[in-house]
Amino acid sequence: MTEISEPAEGSFVDGLRAGWDDLIDRARERIGLKARGPKKPTYLFYRHTLPVRALHWINAICMLVMLMSGLQIFNAHPSLYWGNGADFDHPFVSLTAEGTNEHFWGVTKIGPWKFNTDGVLGASYTDGVNTVRGFPQWATLPYQSPDLAMGRLWHFAFAWLLVINGLAYFAYAFASGHFRKDLLPTKQDIAHVPHEIVTHAKLEFPKGEEAKHYNALQKITYFGVVFILGPLIVLTGLTMSPTMDSAFPFLLWVFGGRQSARTIHFIVAFSFLGFTIVHLVMVVLSGTWNNLRSMITGRYAIQKETTDV
């Protein structure tokens, strides 16, 4: 383990870090949290192996493209149903518009409830023109809507890349022991969850030797995302394909029909989005530069214990 070589005082990187740290400290002060205190001496710990880092970034790109192209596909028919068929009069969820041809506004319907979501969902501007569309242009790939054909091309191309990347991650995780050592929650991890929730709510993150390993919340969350949400989104995607249904008819039975699979697929996709947002927030709050460096170079700065100083 080598000592960190800090940038020279007054350097651009040093100033950028100092400004960012000051911004975080002010944000903590505004929400009533105690100051982080002076920085302690640190050393670099090799936290993420090359395969984990490479597969992580490939996965991030695939998920971004698939989400945006998936929203483009959804815009071709921005409603969700339950069962094997589509009851057009009673959608489970719908993003639509109300009003006249000259004056309309976007609304989101969830069961019996209706919400005005004009400008974002149901109706939004495309190239400066107010348009009836499910999701806005900045959220879809390509941004013109509807463009079902191009959306499907993007979606399916990156879907295969995501599946290959996922299988590679599974193989590496089990062969290297990464699954057993870093991802599989233990009974002790589960017992620690209430404590972890409290400390995370206070923005108190593991330091020293504890920072070398995933904590209980990380293990449970990553396990759920990788081994539950991941396979679920692939299987529901396959269930929407008539060709796959012919080859594997049990998929329709498992998910209760093609429309049910589409709804589950949509919910899981936004579960991935929710996880990503929380993940990015935690990356920023627990140490932006340190976390980014560890996922690019593999090396994470660990604070030395007081006795080591």
C-alpha positions in Angstrom: 0.0 0.0 0.0 1.4 3.3 -1.0 1.0 6.8 0.4 -1.2 9.2 -1.6 0.8 11.8 -3.4 -1.3 15.0 -3.1 -1.3 17.6 -5.9 1.0 20.6 -5.4 -0.6 23.4 -3.4 -2.3 25.9 -5.6 -2.7 23.4 -8.5 -5.9 23.3 -10.5 -6.9 19.8 -9.1 -6.2 21.0 -5.6 -8.4 24.0 -6.0 -11.2 22.0 -7.6 -11.2 19.5 -4.7 -11.1 22.3 -2.1 -14.1 24.0 -3.8 -16.0 20.8 -4.0 -15.3 19.9 -0.3 -16.4 23.4 0.7 -19.6 23.0 -1.2 -20.3 19.6 0.5 -19.6 21.1 3.9 -22.0 24.0 3.3 -24.7 21.5 2.2 -24.2 19.4 5.3 -24.4 22.6 7.5 -27.6 23.6 5.8 -29.3 20.3 6.6 -28.1 20.3 10.2 -25.3 17.8 10.0 -22.0 18.1 11.8 -18.8 19.1 9.9 -16.7 16.3 8.5 -13.6 17.6 10.4 -10.0 17.8 9.2 -8.7 15.2 6.8 -6.7 12.4 8.2 -3.6 10.7 6.6 -4.6 8.1 4.1 -3.2 5.3 2.0 -4.3 3.7 -1.2 -6.1 0.4 -1.2 -6.8 -1.7 -4.3 -10.5 -1.9 -4.1 -11.9 -2.7 -7.5 -10.3 -5.2 -10.0 -10.0 -4.4 -13.7 -12.8 -6.7 -14.8 -15.2 -5.2 -12.2 -14.3 -1.7 -13.4 -14.6 -2.5 -17.1 -17.9 -4.3 -16.7 -19.3 -1.5 -14.5 -18.7 1.2 -17.1 -20.0 -1.0 -20.0 -23.1 -1.7 -18.0 -23.6 2.0 -17.2 -23.5 2.9 -20.9 -25.8 0.0 -21.9 -28.4 0.9 -19.2 -28.4 4.6 -20.3 -28.9 3.7 -24.0 -31.5 1.1 -23.2 -33.5 3.3 -20.9 -33.7 6.2 -23.4 -34.4 3.9 -26.4 -37.0 2.0 -24.2 -38.8 5.3 -23.5 -38.8 5.9 -27.2 -40.5 2.5 -27.8 -42.9 3.2 -25.0 -43.9 6.5 -26.7 -45.3 4.5 -29.6 -48.1 3.4 -27.2 -47.7 5.2 -23.9 -50.0 3.0 -21.8 -49.5 0.0 -19.6 -51.9 -2.9 -19.0 -52.2 -6.1 -17.0 -52.8 -9.5 -18.4 -52.3 -11.0 -21.9 -54.4 -8.4 -23.8 -54.7 -4.6 -23.8 -57.9 -3.1 -22.4 -57.6 0.3 -24.1 -60.4 1.8 -22.0 -58.9 0.8 -18.7 -55.0 1.1 -18.8 -53.0 0.5 -15.7 -50.9 3.6 -16.5 -51.2 6.1 -19.3 -49.3 9.2 -20.4 -51.7 11.2 -22.6 -53.1 14.6 -23.3 -56.4 16.3 -22.8 -58.0 19.4 -24.4 -58.5 20.4 -28.0 -56.3 20.2 -31.1 -55.3 23.8 -30.6 -55.0 23.8 -26.8 -54.0 20.6 -24.9 -52.0 19.6 -21.9 -50.3 16.5 -20.7 -51.8 14.2 -18.0 -50.6 11.1 -16.3 -53.2 8.5 -15.3 -52.5 5.8 -12.8 -55.6 3.7 -12.2 -58.4 6.0 -11.1 -56.0 8.9 -10.4 -55.1 11.7 -12.8 -52.2 14.2 -12.6 -51.4 17.2 -14.6 -47.9 16.6 -16.0 -47.9 19.0 -18.8 -44.5 19.9 -20.3 -42.9 16.6 -19.1 -45.3 13.6 -19.4 -48.1 13.3 -21.9 -47.3 16.5 -23.8 -44.0 18.4 -24.2 -42.1 20.5 -26.7 -40.2 18.9 -29.6 -38.1 21.3 -31.7 -40.1 24.2 -30.2 -43.5 22.7 -31.0 -45.9 21.4 -28.3 -46.5 17.8 -29.1 -48.5 14.9 -27.7 -45.9 12.4 -26.6 -45.4 10.1 -23.6 -41.8 11.1 -22.5 -40.1 14.4 -23.5 -37.4 14.6 -26.3 -34.5 14.9 -23.8 -35.4 11.5 -22.3 -35.7 9.4 -25.5 -33.3 8.0 -28.1 -33.7 9.2 -30.8 -35.4 12.3 -29.6 -37.9 12.5 -32.5 -41.1 10.7 -31.5 -42.6 8.5 -32.4 -39.7 6.6 -34.0 -40.5 3.0 -33.0 -38.2 1.4 -35.6 -35.0 3.3 -34.7 -35.8 3.0 -31.0 -36.1 -0.8 -31.3 -32.8 -1.0 -33.2 -30.9 0.9 -30.5 -32.7 -1.1 -27.7 -32.1 -4.5 -29.1 -28.5 -3.9 -30.1 -27.6 -2.8 -26.6 -29.8 -5.4 -25.0 -27.5 -8.1 -26.4 -24.4 -6.2 -25.2 -26.0 -5.9 -21.8 -26.8 -9.7 -21.6 -23.2 -10.6 -22.7 -21.8 -8.1 -20.2 -24.0 -9.5 -17.4 -23.0 -13.1 -18.2 -19.4 -12.1 -18.1 -19.9 -10.4 -14.7 -21.7 -13.5 -13.3 -18.9 -15.7 -14.5 -16.2 -13.5 -13.0 -18.1 -12.9 -9.7 -18.4 -16.7 -9.1 -15.0 -17.8 -10.5 -13.0 -15.1 -8.6 -14.9 -15.3 -5.3 -16.2 -11.7 -5.7 -19.7 -13.0 -5.2 -19.0 -14.8 -2.0 -16.6 -12.2 -0.5 -18.3 -8.9 -1.6 -21.9 -9.4 -2.7 -23.5 -12.3 -0.7 -25.2 -10.8 2.4 -24.5 -12.7 5.6 -26.7 -13.0 8.7 -24.5 -10.4 10.4 -25.1 -8.0 7.4 -28.8 -8.4 7.7 -28.7 -7.8 11.4 -26.8 -4.6 10.8 -29.3 -3.1 8.3 -31.2 -0.9 10.8 -27.9 0.5 12.1 -26.7 1.1 8.5 -30.0 2.9 7.6 -29.5 5.3 10.6 -25.9 6.1 9.8 -26.6 6.6 6.1 -29.5 8.9 7.0 -27.0 10.9 9.0 -24.5 10.8 6.1 -22.0 9.0 8.2 -20.1 6.6 6.0 -17.6 3.8 6.9 -14.0 4.9 7.5 -10.7 3.2 8.0 -10.7 -0.6 7.7 -14.5 -0.7 7.4 -14.3 1.2 4.1 -12.4 -1.7 2.5 -15.5 -3.8 2.2 -19.1 -3.2 1.1 -21.4 -2.5 4.0 -24.7 -4.3 4.7 -26.8 -1.9 2.7 -24.4 -2.0 -0.3 -24.3 -5.8 -0.3 -28.1 -6.2 -0.1 -28.7 -3.6 -2.7 -26.1 -4.8 -5.2 -27.2 -8.4 -4.7 -30.8 -7.4 -5.5 -29.9 -5.3 -8.5 -27.5 -7.8 -10.1 -29.2 -11.1 -9.3 -32.9 -10.1 -9.1 -33.6 -7.0 -11.2 -31.1 -7.9 -13.8 -32.5 -11.3 -14.7 -36.1 -10.0 -14.3 -35.7 -7.2 -16.8 -34.1 -9.6 -19.4 -36.9 -12.3 -18.9 -39.7 -9.8 -19.1 -38.1 -8.3 -22.3 -38.0 -11.8 -23.8 -41.6 -12.4 -22.9 -42.7 -9.5 -25.0 -41.4 -11.2 -28.1 -43.9 -13.5 -29.9 -40.9 -15.5 -31.3 -39.5 -16.1 -27.8 -43.0 -17.0 -26.5 -43.3 -19.7 -29.2 -40.0 -21.1 -28.1 -40.5 -20.7 -24.4 -44.3 -20.6 -23.8 -43.8 -20.9 -20.0 -42.7 -17.3 -19.9 -46.3 -16.1 -20.6 -47.5 -18.2 -17.7 -44.7 -17.0 -15.3 -45.5 -13.3 -15.9 -49.2 -13.5 -16.4 -49.3 -12.5 -20.1 -47.4 -10.3 -22.5 -49.0 -7.0 -21.3 -48.2 -7.9 -17.6 -44.6 -8.6 -18.7 -44.4 -5.2 -20.4 -45.7 -3.5 -17.2 -43.2 -5.4 -15.0 -40.4 -4.5 -17.5 -41.3 -0.8 -17.2 -41.4 -0.9 -13.4 -38.0 -2.7 -13.2 -36.5 -0.3 -15.6 -37.5 2.6 -13.4 -36.2 0.6 -10.4 -32.8 0.6 -12.1 -33.2 4.4 -12.6 -34.0 4.9 -8.9 -31.1 2.8 -7.9 -28.8 4.8 -10.2 -29.9 8.1 -8.8 -29.4 7.0 -5.2 -26.1 5.4 -6.1 -24.8 8.7 -7.7 -26.0 10.7 -4.7 -24.1 8.4 -2.3 -21.0 8.6 -4.6 -21.0 12.4 -4.2 -21.8 12.5 -0.5 -19.4 9.8 0.5 -16.4 11.2 -1.4 -16.8 12.1 -5.1 -13.1 12.1 -6.1 -12.2 9.0 -4.1 -15.1 6.9 -5.4 -14.4 8.0 -9.0 -10.7 7.2 -8.7 -11.5 3.7 -7.3 -13.8 2.9 -10.2 -11.3 4.2 -12.8 -7.9 3.1 -11.4 -9.1 0.6 -8.8 -7.4 2.5 -5.9 -9.4 3.8 -3.0 -8.0 6.2 -0.3 -8.4 4.7 3.2 -8.0 6.8 6.3 -5.3 5.6 8.6 -6.3 4.6 12.1 -5.2 7.0 14.9 -2.7 4.5 16.2 -1.0 4.3 12.7 -0.3 8.1 12.5 
